[in-house]
Amino acid sequence: MDQSNLPNIEEKSFKSIEQDKLFVTDRSIHKPRILLLYGSLRDRSFSRLAVAESAKILEELDAEVKIYHPNGLPLPDDVDDSHPKVQELRELVTWSEGMVWCSPERHGSMTSVMKAQIDWIPLALGSVRPTQGKTLALMQVSGGSQSFNALNQMRILGRWMRLFTIPNQSSIAKAWLEFDDEDNMKPSSFYDRVVDVMEELIKFTLVLRDNKDYLVDRYSERKESAEESSKRVGASRAS
């Protein structure tokens, strides 16, 4: 590297792109692991029904699926993180390779039930970052006309959690009309969009899961780690 062209770059932390790490040939063969979260505790929760419908589609696309039920999850910071429902959520997030978040829209935003689940997911658990580099699909259900407020908020949170949030998304308007008496989703353009989103989620998950650590490997973090290492070595020598 010509240091005169990039005087602010720390050369030992700056790396060329390694294409062999981008185009992995030794690929995982297990089913994609997808976790689904929903944002309502009502007996007939349409976000839960949408998640259940999505789970059936994902299983048909050969994914391993788990749904987290937030009943009994305490408010963030109301208890410590040893609470069983918090531990269950964090273990599932760590297990997953991709996620689906589905929230009703309430007062123009995602619900507190949805936000509480996201708030209990830390950016780091010890040396493990449970969300970084994983995929995320977003859905919302509305009691009235179609809206995208909850989707837009969750998309911001997905970026904050360092998730690869897929471009497609689903907003189901007048959700109470879209499910039959057996709680199955009726045929409609809304249903077709849910299928689109799940299909896209699996494709992105399969493409990204084997090289996600390299994709999110950052110059600034390598530089910081090198500086911390240098300080430790210097402190050790001084002692």
C-alpha positions in Angstrom: 0.0 0.0 0.0 1.2 3.5 -0.8 1.1 5.1 2.6 1.6 8.6 1.0 -1.8 8.3 -0.7 -3.6 7.2 2.5 -1.7 8.8 5.4 -4.6 8.3 7.9 -4.8 4.5 7.3 -3.2 2.2 9.8 -1.5 -0.3 7.3 -1.4 -3.4 9.6 -5.2 -3.1 10.1 -6.1 -2.4 6.4 -6.7 -5.5 4.3 -7.4 -6.2 0.6 -10.7 -8.0 -0.1 -10.3 -11.7 0.1 -12.6 -13.1 -2.5 -12.2 -16.7 -1.4 -13.9 -15.7 1.9 -16.7 -14.1 0.0 -17.4 -17.0 -2.3 -17.3 -19.9 0.0 -17.2 -23.4 -1.6 -17.4 -25.5 1.6 -21.0 -24.6 2.4 -23.2 -25.6 5.4 -25.7 -28.4 4.6 -28.0 -28.1 7.6 -31.4 -26.5 7.2 -31.4 -22.7 7.6 -32.4 -21.8 11.2 -35.1 -19.2 11.4 -36.6 -17.6 14.5 -39.9 -15.8 14.4 -41.0 -13.1 16.8 -44.5 -11.5 17.0 -45.8 -8.4 18.9 -49.2 -9.1 20.5 -50.4 -11.1 23.5 -54.1 -11.1 22.5 -55.8 -14.5 22.4 -56.3 -14.1 18.7 -53.2 -12.2 17.7 -53.0 -11.5 14.0 -49.2 -11.0 14.2 -49.0 -14.4 15.8 -51.2 -15.9 13.1 -49.1 -14.2 10.4 -46.0 -15.7 12.0 -47.6 -19.1 12.1 -48.4 -18.8 8.4 -44.9 -17.7 7.7 -43.5 -20.7 9.6 -45.5 -23.1 7.4 -44.1 -21.5 4.3 -40.5 -21.5 5.7 -40.8 -25.2 6.6 -41.9 -25.9 3.0 -38.8 -24.0 1.9 -36.8 -26.5 4.0 -36.0 -24.3 6.9 -35.9 -25.3 10.6 -38.3 -22.9 12.3 -38.9 -21.8 15.9 -41.4 -19.3 17.2 -40.8 -17.4 20.4 -43.9 -16.7 22.5 -43.5 -13.5 24.5 -46.1 -14.3 27.2 -44.4 -13.7 30.5 -41.5 -11.8 29.2 -40.8 -8.9 31.7 -40.2 -5.3 30.7 -36.5 -4.6 30.0 -34.6 -3.7 33.1 -37.5 -4.7 35.4 -35.6 -7.9 36.3 -32.1 -9.1 35.6 -31.3 -11.1 32.5 -31.3 -14.4 34.3 -35.1 -14.5 34.0 -36.1 -17.7 32.2 -38.1 -15.9 29.4 -35.1 -13.7 28.7 -32.7 -16.6 28.6 -35.0 -18.5 26.3 -35.2 -15.5 23.9 -31.4 -15.0 23.9 -30.7 -18.7 23.3 -33.1 -18.8 20.4 -31.5 -15.6 18.9 -28.0 -17.1 19.2 -29.3 -20.4 17.7 -30.8 -18.7 14.7 -29.3 -17.7 11.3 -32.2 -15.5 10.3 -35.2 -13.9 11.9 -38.7 -12.7 11.1 -40.2 -9.8 13.1 -43.9 -9.2 12.9 -45.6 -6.4 14.8 -49.1 -4.9 14.8 -49.2 -1.2 14.4 -50.4 0.5 17.5 -50.6 4.3 17.8 -48.6 4.6 14.6 -45.7 2.5 15.8 -44.6 -1.1 16.7 -46.1 -2.4 19.9 -44.3 -2.4 23.3 -44.4 -6.2 23.2 -42.4 -6.2 20.0 -40.0 -3.5 21.2 -39.5 -5.3 24.6 -38.3 -8.5 22.8 -35.8 -6.5 20.7 -34.6 -4.5 23.7 -33.8 -7.8 25.6 -31.5 -8.9 22.7 -28.0 -7.5 23.4 -25.5 -6.5 20.8 -23.0 -8.8 22.5 -23.2 -11.8 24.8 -19.7 -12.2 26.1 -17.6 -12.6 23.0 -20.6 -13.5 20.8 -22.7 -11.0 18.9 -26.0 -12.8 18.6 -27.5 -10.7 15.8 -24.6 -9.4 13.8 -24.5 -10.7 10.2 -27.7 -12.6 10.4 -30.7 -12.0 8.1 -34.0 -10.4 9.0 -37.4 -10.2 7.4 -40.0 -7.7 8.5 -43.8 -7.9 8.6 -46.6 -5.9 10.1 -50.4 -6.3 10.5 -52.9 -3.4 10.7 -56.5 -3.2 11.8 -57.2 -0.6 9.2 -55.7 0.6 6.0 -52.2 -0.4 4.9 -49.4 1.3 6.7 -45.6 1.0 6.9 -44.8 2.8 10.2 -44.0 -0.3 12.2 -42.0 -1.7 9.3 -39.9 1.5 9.0 -39.2 1.5 12.8 -38.2 -2.2 12.8 -35.9 -1.6 9.8 -34.0 1.0 11.7 -33.7 -1.4 14.6 -32.6 -4.2 12.3 -29.7 -2.0 11.1 -28.9 -1.0 14.7 -28.7 -4.7 15.6 -26.3 -5.2 12.7 -28.7 -7.5 10.9 -28.9 -7.9 7.1 -32.5 -6.8 6.7 -33.8 -8.0 3.3 -35.4 -5.5 0.9 -38.8 -7.1 0.7 -41.4 -6.7 3.4 -45.0 -7.4 4.2 -47.8 -5.1 5.4 -51.1 -6.8 5.9 -54.0 -4.3 6.0 -57.3 -5.1 7.8 -55.7 -8.3 9.0 -58.9 -9.4 10.7 -60.3 -10.1 7.2 -57.3 -12.1 6.0 -57.6 -15.2 8.2 -60.4 -17.8 8.1 -62.1 -19.5 11.0 -59.3 -22.1 11.3 -56.7 -19.2 11.5 -55.2 -19.9 8.1 -54.4 -17.0 5.9 -56.8 -16.6 2.9 -55.6 -16.4 -0.7 -54.9 -12.8 -1.6 -52.1 -10.5 -2.8 -51.2 -10.1 0.9 -50.6 -13.8 1.2 -48.6 -13.8 -2.0 -46.3 -11.1 -0.5 -45.8 -13.1 2.6 -44.6 -16.0 0.4 -42.3 -13.6 -1.5 -40.8 -12.4 1.8 -40.1 -15.8 3.2 -38.7 -17.0 -0.1 -36.3 -14.0 -0.2 -35.3 -14.5 3.4 -34.2 -18.1 2.8 -32.3 -17.1 -0.3 -30.4 -14.4 1.5 -29.8 -16.6 4.6 -28.3 -19.4 2.4 -26.0 -16.9 0.6 -24.8 -15.0 3.7 -24.7 -17.5 6.6 -21.3 -19.1 5.8 -19.4 -15.9 5.3 -21.3 -13.5 7.6 -18.3 -13.0 9.9 -16.1 -11.9 7.1 -18.8 -9.6 5.6 -19.0 -7.7 8.9 -15.3 -7.7 9.6 -14.5 -4.0 10.0 -11.3 -2.0 9.6 -12.1 0.3 12.5 -12.7 -2.7 14.8 -9.4 -4.4 13.7 -7.6 -1.2 14.4 -9.2 -0.8 17.8 -8.3 -4.4 18.7 -4.7 -3.9 17.5 -4.4 -0.8 19.7 -5.8 -2.7 22.7 -3.4 -5.5 22.2 -0.5 -3.1 21.9 -1.5 -1.5 25.2 -1.7 -4.8 26.9 1.7 -5.9 25.7 3.2 -2.5 26.7 1.7 -2.8 30.2 3.0 -6.3 30.6 6.5 -5.2 29.6 6.4 -2.3 31.9 5.5 -4.5 34.9 
